[in-house]
Amino acid sequence: MGYFYILGTLLFTIYGQIILKWRLNQLGVFPESLFGKLKFLFNAFFDFYIISGFASAFLASLFWMAAMTQFEITKAYPFMSIAPALVFLIGVFFLGEVFTWGKVFGLALIILGTIVTVKF
């Protein structure tokens, strides 16, 4: 059951980050003027999708608390490094972000480090 909690943490964390980026892209660039900033933040704060991202972050923290009852942090935390790889793939395929081989190489190193940390 412990790995289910880690998976929940990952999925809710990734959802929250992706939905925030997607929705903020739609809302536009953060304005320069103070009034523009306040209006932007007001609109963002009451946006359904952004609220769902905040809720997702809260759920991720609940799953993480449950995972911490099942694992040592040194065993559980390396799994969180899978998030950048998944965010990279989602960002490229669904948000149109830039694909580079340097990012792929870096992510491969992160995943390799995760495997070494968990196994040894």
N, C-alpha and C positions, 0 to 999 in steps of 0.2 A: 504494500500500500504506500510505502514511503516514496517510491519512484513516481507514483501517481501524483503525489503532492509536488514533487519537483517538476513534473510535466505541466501541472496546472500553473505553477509559478511561471514557467517559461511561456506558456501560451497566453496567459493574461498579461504578462509583461510586454510581450511582442505585440499583441493586439493593441494595447494602450499606446505604445509608441508609434505604431504604424497609423492608427486612426487619427492620432493627434497631428502627425506630419501631413497626412492626406488632407485633413480638414483645414489646417492652417495654410496649406498651399492654396486652397480654394478661397480663403479669406483674404489673401494677398499679403503684401509686404508690410511689416510693422512700420507705422507712420513716424515721421520726424517730430511733428508738433505734439505738445502735451495733450491737447484736446483730442487729436487723432489717436494717440496712444490709449487714452482712457476709453474712447469709443470702441476701438478695436478690442481691447481687453474685455469690456462689457459684453460685446457681441460674442466673443470667443467663450467667455465664462458661462454664458447661458445657451450655448449651442449644444443640441442634443448629442451629437457625436463626440464632442469634447468632454461632455459630462460622462458619456459612456467610457471614454478613455481614463478619466479619473476613477470611475467605479472599477474599471479593470485593474488599475494599479492597486486599489484597495484589496480587491479579491486576490491579486497576486501576493500581497503581503500576508493574507490569511493562509494561503496555501504554503507560503514560505515558513510561517510559524509552525504549521503542522509538520512540514518536512524537518524542521529543526528538532522536533521531538523524536524523529526516527533515525537521524544520522548525525554524525559528527560534522561540524561545519566544514572541516577540511575535506570531507568526502562529498558533501552535497554541493558546495559552492562551485567547484570546477564545472559542474553541469550548466551553470549559468553562462559560461563562456560559449555555449552553443547558440545563445541568443544573437550575437553579432552575425553569425553565418546565416541564420534564418532571416534576420532583418535585411541583410545584404540581398539575398535572393528575392524577397518580397519587394524590396525597394527597387530593384532592377526590373522585375517583371510587372509590377503593378503601379509603381510610382514614376517609372521612367527615369530612374536615377542611373548614373554613369557606371558602366561595367569596366573594370580594369583588371589586368592580370596581376598587378601588384596587390590589389585587394584580395584576390583569390589566393595568392601565395600567403599573405598575412593571415587570412582565415584558416588556411590549411595548417599553419603553424599553431594557431590557437587550438584547433581541434586536436592536433597531435599532442600538444601540451596537456589538454584535458584528459586524453586517454592515458598518458604517462602518469598524471597526477592521481587519477582514480585507481589505476591498476597497481601502482607502487606506493 
